[in-house]
Amino acid sequence: MKSRMRSMGFYIELILNVLFFTAITAVVLSAFGKTYKAATETGENNTASNVCFALLQEAKADCVADANVEGTTLFYNEKWEPCTQQDALYTVSLTYTPEETETGMLWRISAIVEKEDETTLYHMQATQYVPSKGGGA
Amino acid sequence: MKTRKFGFGTGTTSLITLLVALLLVMLVSLSMSATKVQNNFTNRITMQNEDYMLADTVAQETLAEIDLALKNGTTLPEGCSVEGDALSFQIPVNEHTYLQVTLQVLPSGNNRYVITAYKTVSSFTWQPDETTGNLWEGGNNA
């Protein structure tokens, strides 16, 4: 009788432990999921910011070199390597808006990073002044 | 002699479960703190990029205003300092950095000015510790 009671106690404890462990695992897995999502988003934003910054620097130089510069779209895969449109996960759109001034051209350049689902991930703007002939150098 | 039976007694499984749960909670806490640190660091880099671009935009607009002032012979924009034929202005990037732009105004020729410097400069000054502390200063101290 005593042995049976002890065995029953053990099983009740085991069941309670399984329930407790399941609850803890659910909470921990959910927290891990949230952490992973946050880390992925942070990495994406960081790379998007750096890519935008580098592209805008190039775009500024393009404005100086070519007065007829036009907007372009660049495609990147999940490793942020340039790729074709079919394999692209990220799309960077560069748009140039010229503002004519009395002494030259003020280019407003915009870089927008979009994900595959067309949600905007990051956005950055730059300006480049290009004096007309006789202005600055 | 009484022999003791080996087996899971009452409370052993609870103890093991508690230990594993504690380990899992510790792991998730570490993971979360690491992500937080990474997030803060990334935000600072992103902010730095954005701050620089904003300062650069203001600098480019100031260049356009200077060019117009030089062409029309009107007053230069606020914040410009003139030293001989050199013209300079500063745009703050963040708390400790500013964008320094220096131009040389050309008297005649094809261009009105030439950019001689366009750089970020740190306004943070190092305060050297002049004391030697416990460092060995030479000689025989024995």
Interface residues (C-beta under 8 A of the other chain):
Chain A: R6 G9 F10 E13 L14 L16 N17 F20 F21 I24 T25 V28 A31 F32 T35 A38 A39 T42 G43 N45 N46 S49 N50 C52 F53 L56 T101 E102 T103 G104 L106 M124 Q125 A126 T127 Q128 Y129 P131 K133 G134 G135 G136 A137
Chain B: F8 T10 G11 T13 S14 T17 V20 A21 L24 V25 L27 V28 S31 M32 T35 Q38 N39 T42 I45 T46 N49 E50 Y52 M53 D56 T57 Q60 E61 L63 A64 D67 L68 K71 L103 N110 N111 R112 Y113 V114 I115
